[in-house]
């Protein structure tokens, strides 16, 4: 309603014309969606590392069964 997407697009289109800059997506909705997904996948990676390295974090039967073969090594 306030036009932030149009302001963003205008500013970023000008920014993207500068030499030697990393190009930024001028579509605000697409940009924020992608950044949110990056954050979600980063947190999944953090949790997965904990589950893979800390035996005590495998508190459910499902996780214990999934990693049973790995734990025997």
C-alpha positions, 0 to 999 in steps of 0.5 A: 500500500505504501509503495515500498516495492516500487521504491525498492525497484527504482533504487536497486535498478540504479544500483545495479547499473554501477560498475563492479557491484554484485547485482541485487534482485529488484523484485522486492517480493522475490528478494525477500522470499529468497532471503527468507529461504536462505535463512531457513536452509541455514538453520536446517543445516545447523540443526542437522550438524547437531543431530549428526554430531551429538548423540544426545540430540537424537531424542526421538525413536525416529532419529535414533533409527535413522542414524543407527547404522552410522552410530555403530561405526 
